[in-house]
Amino acid sequence: MHALAIEAAIYGVPIVAMYNLRNATSTGPNAKVRPNEILRVEHITNPAISKQLGFVTPNVNVLYGFGFMDLKAQPIILRAPNSHGRYYVVEIVDMWSNAFAYVGGATTGYAGGTFALVGPGWHGTLPPGVKRIDCPTRWIDLQPRVHVKNQADLPGAKRVLQAITVTGLAQYTGQPPSKVPAYTYAIPKIDPNVASSHVQFDDPLQFWEIFSAALNENPPPRAEIASVLPQFKYLGIVLGKPWKRESVNPVILAQMRAAAQEIGPMMQSMSLVVRSSHGWTIPPANVGLSGADYLTRAIVAVLGLLANTPNETIYYSAFRDGGGATLNGAKHYTITFAPPMTYIKTIPPGYWSLTMYDISGFTATNSIGRYSLGSDDALKRNADGSFTIYVQHDDPGGDKESNWLPAPSGPFYVILRNAPPAPAVVRALANPATFAGPPPLVPN
């Protein structure tokens, strides 16, 4: 039964992580924005703000928006602007953490448009000029990301983010707005010092209560209802019925408690068994939209909830140096990038960046307030176009400071982002065994 409980936890951890995020953002006692609205965040680099939002591995080179949409009553109209060449994208994610649609970016470009986010079972008529996007679950999350280069670039990025708006269909067509219901969802009781996607509940059995409730409200595709869910009846998990701990055999319940405790750390460790090169994890080609690959979906949900699909962003993560040792701020590292650097080739007006995180998944506080380096920065380069980034806790000093990425004093990891990647890079990712990834972090 322990194996079955682990299998169910792997399948369920994405929707539990999304439930936790929805609680932190939109429905909990300390919600930042009401459902069917967008919270605009301009300082995601601040570790305290990331923790409050429960958002792990934030991208510090963009302004973020967050918003959970409840599509039960009516479609939500999403309007996106003409950004006049500034990179932005609105990721649209279902409650199973699938990035099933995009507005902007490599998918629809930067000219803008009007879109209707339509929930399951709605059969009405949309106004002319509104493009329909069918959503697989009642609740979805919108995450706008708008590229910002530096402080001077902030006003222009803000204008684009402010122009990404949502409106209920009734209000959009001049009718009285629909009333937002009062939500009475159970509050996740989790470790406040750990990202909510790591699902570290004070009572491990709350994992299963939330899984069942979220499952019943946001059923998976019919194929999964038929092929996956039936086996979970032995754990007391049945679509359409609430899971009750007192109804489960105590022996089975003990195995479910253990599985819920293990799933977060297990998914973190599983990241080490995927394809790696020079200490970097080369992401699978199905990140963000994994289909029946539930293990990849679970790993991504725990380590990088709301990760984009490779067509919009490729993420290379490094927890180890080129020799296989765990990264730690007690050491000094260098990364030397040399042409042709195809792994960070972008589609204009895209960008690439290397971002530092402490082991809890948030940005690492440092003396100069620098959390990333990349294409937006004035890196010191050699005549052949190569350059070296210095990854260490203390300032390397002199002419190396422009290329210094500060690390915490203890364990850390880094993520190298390419957004949006050139099509050739995406195609090459389909064969990770031969994919030429980033150069190693070399300890000195």
For each residue, the residues with C-beta under 8 A, 3 or more apart:
1: 4 5 234 235 251 252 255
2: 5 6 255 258 259
3: 6 7
4: 1 7 8 231 232 234 235 255
5: 1 2 8 9 235 252 255 256 258 259 260
6: 2 3 9 10 259 262 263 266
7: 3 4 10 11 231
8: 4 5 11 12 211 232 235 237 256 259
9: 5 6 12 13 207 259 260 262 263
10: 6 7 13 263 267 294 295 298
11: 7 8 228 232 294 298
12: 8 9 15 16 207 208 211 215
13: 9 10 16 17 199 263 264 267 298 301 302
14: 17 18 96 97 297 298 301 305
15: 12 18 19 95 96 97 211 214 215 218
16: 12 13 19 20 199 207 210 211 214
17: 13 14 20 21 97 196 197 199 301 302 305
18: 14 15 21 22 93 95 96 97 139 141 214 301 305
19: 15 16 22 23 95 185 188 210 213 214
20: 16 17 23 24 54 188 190 196 197 199 210
21: 17 18 24 25 53 54 55 141 196 197 305 306
22: 18 19 25 26 27 28 68 139 141 185
23: 19 20 26 27 28 31 185 187 188 196
24: 20 21 28 30 31 32 52 53 54 196
25: 21 22 28 31 32 33 39 53 54 66 67 68
26: 22 23 31 32 33 34 35 67 68
27: 22 23 31 35 68 183 185
28: 22 23 24 25 31 185 187 188
29: 187
30: 24 52
31: 23 24 25 26 27 28 34
32: 24 25 26 39 52 53 66
33: 25 26 37 38 39 66 67
34: 26 31 37 180
35: 26 27 68 69 70 180 183
36: 67 69 70 76 166 168 180
37: 33 34 67 166
38: 33 65 66 67 142 144 164 165 166
39: 25 32 33 65 66 67
40: 63 64 65 161 162
41: 44 49 53 63 64 65 66
42: 63 154 158
43: 46 49
44: 41 49 50 53 55 58 59 60 62 63 64
45: 58 60 363 369 371
46: 43 49 50 363
47: 50 51 358 362 363 364 365
48: 51 52
49: 41 43 44 46 52 53
50: 44 46 47 53 55 56 58 362 363
51: 47 48 54 192 193 195 362
52: 24 30 32 48 49
53: 21 24 25 32 41 44 49 50 66
54: 20 21 24 25 51 195 196 197
55: 21 44 50 58 64 66 195 305 306
56: 50 195 197 198 303 304 305 361 362
57: 303 304 355 357 361 415
58: 44 45 50 55 64 362 363
59: 44 62 64 145 353 355 417
60: 44 45 353 355 363 371 372
61: 147 148 149 351 353 355 372 374 376 417
62: 44 59 145 146 147 148
63: 40 41 42 44 144 145 146 148 154 157 158 161
64: 40 41 44 55 58 59 143 144 145
65: 38 39 40 41 90 142 143 144 145 161 164
66: 25 32 33 38 39 41 53 55 141 142 143
67: 25 26 33 36 37 38 39 141 142 143 166
68: 22 25 26 27 35 139 140 141 142
69: 35 36 76 117 139 140 141 142 166
70: 35 36 73 138 139 180 181
71: 74 75 76 117 118 119 120 122 135 138 139 140
72: 119 138
73: 70 168 178
74: 71 122 168 169 170 178
75: 71 116 117 118 119 122 124 126 168 169
76: 36 69 71 116 117 166 167 168 169
77: 114 115 116 117 130 166 167 168 169 172
78: 90 103 114 115 116 117 133 142 164 165 166
79: 112 113 114 115 163 164 165 166 167
80: 88 90 103 104 108 112 113 114 115 163 164
81: 112 160 163 164
82: 110 111 112
83: 86 87 88 104 110 112 146 160
84: 110
85: 110 349
86: 83 110 146 147 156 157 160 349
87: 83 105 110 146 147 349 350 351 419 420
88: 80 83 104 105 110 144 145 146 147 160 161 164
89: 102 103 104 105 106 107 144 145 308 312 419 420
90: 65 78 80 102 103 104 142 143 144 145 164
91: 99 102 142 143 144 145 306 308 312
92: 99 100 101 102 103 117 133 135 140 141 142
93: 18 97 98 99 100 140 141 142 143 306
94: 97 98 100 135 136 137 139 140 218
95: 15 18 19 137 138 139 140 141 214 217 218
96: 14 15 18 136 137 218 220 297
97: 14 15 17 18 93 94 297 300 301 305 306
98: 93 94 136 288 289 290 297
99: 91 92 93 102 288 289 306 307 308 309 312
100: 92 93 94 135 136 289
101: 92 107 133 135
102: 89 90 91 92 99 105 106 107 108 309 312
103: 78 80 89 90 92 107 108 113 115
104: 80 83 88 89 90 107 108 109 110
105: 87 88 89 102 108 109 312 419 420
106: 89 102 311 312 347 420
107: 89 101 102 103 104 311 312
108: 80 102 103 104 105 111 113
109: 104 105
110: 82 83 84 85 86 87 88 104 349
111: 82 108
112: 79 80 81 82 83 163
113: 79 80 103 108 131
114: 77 78 79 80 129 130 131
115: 77 78 79 80 103 130 131 132 133
116: 75 76 77 78 126 130 131 132 133 169
117: 69 71 75 76 77 78 92 133 135 140 142
118: 71 75 122 126 132 133 134 135
119: 71 72 75 122 135 137 138
120: 71 135 136 137 138
121:
122: 71 74 75 118 119
123:
124: 75 169
125:
126: 75 116 118 130 132 169
127: 130 172 173
128:
129: 114
130: 77 114 115 116 126 127
131: 113 114 115 116
132: 115 116 118 126
133: 78 92 101 115 116 117 118
134: 118
135: 71 92 94 100 101 117 118 119 120 140
136: 94 96 98 100 120 221
137: 94 95 96 119 120 140 218 219
138: 70 71 72 95 119 120 217 218
139: 18 22 68 69 70 71 94 95 217 218
140: 68 69 71 92 93 94 95 117 135 137
141: 18 21 22 66 67 68 69 92 93 95 306
142: 38 65 66 67 68 69 78 90 91 92 93 117 166
143: 64 65 66 67 90 91 93 306
144: 38 63 64 65 88 89 90 91 161 164
145: 59 62 63 64 65 88 89 90 91
146: 62 63 83 86 87 88 157 160 161 164
147: 61 62 86 87 88 157 349 350 351 419
148: 61 62 63 153 154 157
149: 61 152 153 351 376
150: 153 154 376
151: 154
152: 149
153: 148 149 150 156 157
154: 42 63 148 150 151 157 158
155: 158 159
156: 86 153 159 160
157: 63 86 146 147 148 153 154 160 161
158: 42 63 154 155 161 162
159: 155 156 162 163
160: 81 83 86 88 146 156 157 163 164
161: 40 63 65 88 144 146 157 158 164
162: 40 158 159
163: 79 80 81 112 159 160
164: 38 65 78 79 80 81 88 90 144 146 160 161
165: 38 78 79
166: 36 37 38 67 69 76 77 78 79 142
167: 76 77 79 171 172
168: 36 73 74 75 76 77 171 172 177 178
169: 74 75 76 77 116 124 126 172 173
170: 74 173 175 176 177 178
171: 167 168 174 175 176 177 178
172: 77 127 167 168 169
173: 127 169 170
174: 171
175: 170 171
176: 170 171
177: 168 170 171
178: 73 74 168 170 171
179:
180: 34 35 36 70
181: 70
182:
183: 27 35
184:
185: 19 22 23 27 28 213
186: 206 209 210 213
187: 23 28 29
188: 19 20 23 28 196 201 206 210
189: 201 202 203 206
190: 20 194 196 199 200 201 202
191: 194 198 200 202
192: 51
193: 51 360
194: 190 191 198 200 360
195: 51 54 55 56 198 360 361 362
196: 17 20 21 23 24 54 188 190 199
197: 17 20 21 54 56 301 302 303 305 361
198: 56 191 194 195 264 265 268 302 361
199: 13 16 17 20 190 196 207 260 263 264 302
200: 190 191 194 264
201: 188 189 190 204 205 206 207 260
202: 189 190 191 206
203: 189 206
204: 201 207 257 258 260 261
205: 201 208 209 245 253 256 257 260
206: 186 188 189 201 202 203 209 210
207: 9 12 16 199 201 204 210 211 260 263
208: 12 205 211 212 235 236 237 243 245 256 260
209: 186 205 206 212 213 242 243 245
210: 16 19 20 186 188 206 207 213 214
211: 8 12 15 16 207 208 214 215 237 243
212: 208 209 215 216 237 241 242 243
213: 19 185 186 209 210 216 217 242 243
214: 15 16 18 19 95 210 211 217 218
215: 12 15 211 212 218 219 220 237 239
216: 212 213 219 239 240 241 242
217: 95 138 139 213 214
218: 15 94 95 96 137 138 139 214 215
219: 137 215 216 225 239
220: 96 215 224 225 228 229
221: 136 224 225
222: 225 226
223: 226 227
224: 220 221 227 228 229 292
225: 219 220 221 222 228 229 239
226: 222 223 229 230
227: 223 224 230
228: 11 220 224 225 231 232
229: 220 224 225 226 232 233 237 238 239
230: 226 227 233
231: 4 7 228 234
232: 4 8 11 228 229 235 237 238
233: 229 230 236 237 238
234: 1 4 231 252
235: 1 4 5 8 208 232 248 252 256
236: 208 233 243 244 247 248 252
237: 8 208 211 212 215 229 232 233 243
238: 229 232 233 241
239: 215 216 219 225 229
240: 216
241: 212 216 238
242: 209 212 213 216
243: 208 209 211 212 213 236 237 248
244: 236 247 248
245: 205 208 209 248 253
246:
247: 236 244
248: 235 236 243 244 245 252 253 256
249: 252 253
250: 253 254
251: 1 254 255
252: 1 5 234 235 236 248 249 255 256
253: 205 245 248 249 250 256 257
254: 250 251 257 258
255: 1 2 4 5 251 252 258 259
256: 5 8 205 208 235 248 252 253 259 260
257: 204 205 253 254 260 261
258: 2 5 204 254 255 261 262
259: 2 5 6 8 9 255 256 262 263
260: 5 9 199 201 204 205 207 208 256 257 263
261: 204 257 258
262: 6 9 258 259 265 266
263: 6 9 10 13 199 207 259 260 266 267 298 302
264: 13 198 199 200 267 268 302
265: 198 262 268 269
266: 6 262 263 269 270
267: 10 13 263 264 270 271 298 299 301 302 303
268: 198 264 265 271 302 303
269: 265 266 272
270: 266 267 273 274 295 299
271: 267 268 274 281 299 303 317 319
272: 269 276 281 319 320
273: 270
274: 270 271 281 282 283 284 296 299
275: 281 282 284 432 433 435
276: 272 279 280 281 282 320
277: 280 282 435 436 437 438
278: 322 437 438 439 440
279: 276 318 319 320 321 322 323 324 440 441
280: 276 277 316 317 318 416 437 438 440
281: 271 272 274 275 276 316 317 318 319
282: 274 275 276 277 316 429 432 435 437
283: 274 287 310 314 315 316 317 429 432
284: 274 275 287 290 293 296 432
285: 310 426 429 430 432
286: 289 290 291 293 296
287: 283 284 290 296 300 307 308 309 310 315
288: 98 99 300 307 308 309 310 312
289: 98 99 100 286 309
290: 98 284 286 287 293 294 296 297 300
291: 286
292: 224
293: 284 286 290 296 297
294: 10 11 290 297 298
295: 10 270 298 299
296: 274 284 286 287 290 293 299 300
297: 14 96 97 98 290 293 294 300 301
298: 10 11 13 14 263 267 294 295 301 302
299: 267 270 271 274 295 296 302 303
300: 97 287 288 290 296 297 303 304 305 307
301: 13 14 17 18 97 197 267 297 298 304 305
302: 13 17 197 198 199 263 264 267 268 298 299 305
303: 56 57 197 267 268 271 299 300 317 361
304: 56 57 300 301 307 315 317 415
305: 14 17 18 21 55 56 97 197 300 301 302
306: 21 55 91 93 97 99 141 143
307: 99 287 288 300 304 313 315
308: 89 91 99 287 288 311 312 313 315 419
309: 99 102 287 288 289 312 313
310: 283 285 287 288 313 314 421 426 429
311: 106 107 308 420 421 426
312: 89 91 99 102 105 106 107 288 308 309 419 420
313: 307 308 309 310 417 418 419 420 421
314: 283 310 343 417 418 419 421 425 426 429
315: 283 287 304 307 308 415 416 417
316: 280 281 282 283 343 415 416 417 418 437 438
317: 271 280 281 283 303 304 413 414 415 416
318: 279 280 281 321 327 413 414 415 416 438 441
319: 271 272 279 281 326 327 413
320: 272 276 279 323 324 325 326 327
321: 279 318 324 325 327 331 333 440 441 442 443
322: 278 279 439 440 441 442
323: 279 320 440 443
324: 279 320 321
325: 320 321 328 443
326: 319 320 411
327: 318 319 320 321 331 333 407 411 412 413 414 441
328: 325 331 410 411 412
329: 392 393 407 408 409 410 411 412
330: 393 409 410
331: 321 327 328 392 443 444
332: 390 391 392 396 443 444
333: 321 327 390 391 392 407 441 442 443 444
334: 388 389 390 391 441 442 444
335: 354 388 389 391 438 439 440 441 442
336: 386 387 388 389 439 442
337: 341 344 386 387 388 389 438 439
338: 341 384 385 386 439
339: 384 385 386
340: 345
341: 337 338 344 345
342: 345 422 424 425 428 436
343: 314 316 416 418 425 435 436 437 438
344: 337 341 352 375 416 418 438
345: 340 341 342 418 421 422 424 425
346: 350 351 352 375 418 419 420 421 422
347: 106 350 420 421 422 423
348:
349: 85 86 87 110 147
350: 87 147 346 347 418 419 420 421
351: 61 87 147 149 346 374 375 376 419
352: 344 346 374 375 416 417 418 419
353: 59 60 61 372 373 374 375 376 416 417
354: 335 372 373 374 389 405 414 415 416 417
355: 57 59 60 61 363 371 372 414 415 416 417
356: 363 364 366 371 372 391 405 406 407 408 412 414
357: 57 361 362 363 364 412 413 414 415
358: 47 361 362 363 364 408 410 411 412
359: 410 411 412 413
360: 193 194 195
361: 56 57 195 197 198 303 357 358
362: 47 50 51 56 58 195 357 358
363: 45 46 47 50 58 60 355 356 357 358 371
364: 47 356 357 358 371 406 407 408 412
365: 47 408
366: 356 369 370 371 406 407 408
367: 395 406
368: 395 404 406
369: 45 366
370: 366 373 404 405 406
371: 45 60 355 356 363 364 366
372: 60 61 353 354 355 356 405
373: 353 354 370 377 379 389 403 405
374: 61 351 352 353 354 377 417
375: 344 346 351 352 353
376: 61 149 150 351 353
377: 373 374 402
378: 402
379: 373 387 389 402 403
380: 387 399 400 402 403
381: 385 386 387
382: 385 386 387
383:
384: 338 339
385: 338 339 381 382
386: 336 337 338 339 381 382
387: 336 337 379 380 381 382 403
388: 334 335 336 337 403
389: 334 335 336 337 354 373 379 403 404 405
390: 332 333 334 396 400 403 404 405
391: 332 333 334 335 356 405 407 414 441
392: 329 331 332 333 396 404 406 407
393: 329 330 406 407 408 409
394:
395: 367 368 401 404 406
396: 332 390 392 400 401 404
397: 400 401
398: 401
399: 380 402
400: 380 390 396 397 403 404
401: 395 396 397 398 404
402: 377 378 379 380 399
403: 373 379 380 387 388 389 390 400
404: 368 370 389 390 392 395 396 400 401
405: 354 356 370 372 373 389 390 391 414
406: 356 364 366 367 368 370 392 393 395
407: 327 329 333 356 364 366 391 392 393 412
408: 329 356 358 364 365 366 393 411 412
409: 329 330 393
410: 328 329 330 358 359
411: 326 327 328 329 358 359 408
412: 327 328 329 356 357 358 359 364 407 408
413: 317 318 319 327 357 359
414: 317 318 327 354 355 356 357 391 405 441
415: 57 304 315 316 317 318 354 355 357
416: 280 315 316 317 318 343 344 352 353 354 355 438
417: 59 61 313 314 315 316 352 353 354 355 374
418: 313 314 316 343 344 345 346 350 352 421 425
419: 87 89 105 147 308 312 313 314 346 350 351 352
420: 87 89 105 106 311 312 313 346 347 350
421: 310 311 313 314 345 346 347 350 418 425 426
422: 342 345 346 347 425 426
423: 347 426 427
424: 342 345 427 428
425: 314 342 343 345 418 421 422 428 429
426: 285 310 311 314 421 422 423 429 430
427: 423 424 430
428: 342 424 425 431 434 435 436
429: 282 283 285 310 314 425 426 432 435
430: 285 426 427
431: 428 434 435
432: 275 282 283 284 285 429 435
433: 275
434: 428 431
435: 275 277 282 343 428 429 431 432
436: 277 342 343 428
437: 277 278 280 282 316 343
438: 277 278 280 316 318 335 337 343 344 416
439: 278 322 335 336 337 338
440: 278 279 280 321 322 323 335
441: 279 318 321 322 327 333 334 335 391 414
442: 321 322 333 334 335 336
443: 321 323 325 331 332 333
444: 331 332 333 334
